[in-house]
């Protein structure tokens, strides 16, 4: 299935910076993934055994605000994300489907306005047709004209997965 909305990975510029120092100011500590299955925010895929990856602190709203002039204030937050330790080429060019869209998964959809303030959110349990669940949640979020961006997170750990900008 082709996604109606475009999931955005961490930008190449941000990745270059995160591979030097993360958003908490710490250096990257890469390691060889011996288990596979880590959700990589650089390419929106799961890691495979043998990938060289790192867990870094990432502040998605802060970086978006720096590009747009938004002032998220207290809504600025940072958290752990997995990335490849070196350039991986980003997501597949076909733009099919949403990453980590498995039936039964719980996802939080946080809506932000153009100031970077949270203006709503919704928890969604992905249906058997997980991509359709994503499409419905984004359509609902962007029905509010004040929604500039939506962040998708895993409910269980609160992990940031990806964002979608207003189409």
N, C-alpha and C positions, 0 to 999 in steps of 0.2 A: 504494500500500500504506500502511496506517496503522501507525505505529510501535507496537510493544508497550511500549517504554520511552520516556519523555519526555526528549528532548534539551533541556538548559537553556542558553539564551544568557547572556551577561553581563547581570546585573540592571540595571534602570533607574537605581537609586541608584548602583551602581558606574560606570555609563556617564557619569552626570552628573559624578562625581568625576574620571574619566579624561579627560573633555573639558576639565577645568581643569588637573589635574596627573596624570600617570600614576603607576603604582606604583613607578617609579624616581625620582619627584620632578620629572620634566621636564614643561614645558608641551606641549600638543598643537600640532602643526604640520600643519594640514589642507592638502590639495591636491586638485585636480581629477584624477580617475582618467582617464587618456587611453587605457588599454588594456582595462580591465574584467577580470573574473575573479578579483579578490581575495576570499578567503573572509572575509566579514564576521561577526564574533562577536556583534554586536548583534542581528542579524536572521536569522542562520544561512542567508544567501543569498550568492551571488556578486555582486560589484559589477558595474555596467554602466558603459560609457563615459559620462563626464560626471558620475558620482557624486562628491560631495565627501566624501573619506575621510581617515583618518589612521592611521598606524602608531604604536601606543602600547605601553608595557610594562605587562603585566598579571600579577598574582599571584593566580591563582584559589584556591589552597589557603589563602593568607593571609586572603583576604576571607571564605571559608567559615569558617575558624577564628574570625575575629572575631565572626561571627554565632552560632557554636555553642559557643564556649569551648574548642575543640580546641587542642592545642599541637603543631603540626607540626615544630617545631624545625628541624633541617637539611633536612627535606623541603620546606620552604617555598622556592619558586622563582618567578622571574618571567621572562617572555619576551614577544616581540613578537606583537601581534595587530592585525588591521585592524578598524576600526569606522567607521561613518558619522560625519562631523564634527558632525552635529546629529541630533536625535531622528528615528528612521525608523519608529517604531511597533512595532518588534520583529518576531518571526517571524509568518508567516501563521497565522491562527487555526485552520486546518484540521488542523494537527498531523500531516500526512502525510509519511511517510518520514523518513529521516535525512539530514542535510546532507552534501554531498560524498561520497555513497555511489555511487561509480562502480566497476564491476567491474575487478578487478586492482589497485586501490589497496591500499597497505599501511597498516594502522592499528595503533597500540599502544593497548591497553586497560590503564590503570594503576588498580589497586584500592587504595583507602585505607580505613583503619578510622576509628572515631569520634574517635581522637586526631589524625588527619591524617597517620598514618604509612603508607608504602607497605607493603602486605601481599601484593603479587603483581602480575603483569602478564602480558600475552599479546600476541603479534603475530599479526594476522590479515590474510590476503590476501582481500579481498572477492571473493566469487564472482559469477557472472552474476546471481544473486539477492542483490544487495548488502544490502538491508534485512534479509533472512533471516540473512545473516552477522553483522550487528550484533545481531540478536535472540539468536542462539546465544551470542555472546560475552558479552552482558549477562546472560543466563540462567546461564551458567557462573560469571560473576563473583559474582552475587548468591546463588548456591548456597552460598557461604561466608557463614555468618551474621555474620562480623566485617566484611564489606564494607559500608561506609556510603555510599561514593560511588565512581564510576568516571569517570576522565578519559580522553577519546579524543584521541589525537594522531596527526599525520602522522608516519610513520616517517622519511621522507626528510629532513625538516628539524626534526623534533621539535616542530612547532608545535601548540599547544593548539587543539583544535577546539571541544569542548563537554564538559559533564559530564552524568552521569545520577545522581540520588540513588536510594537504596534505595526501591523502590516501597512 
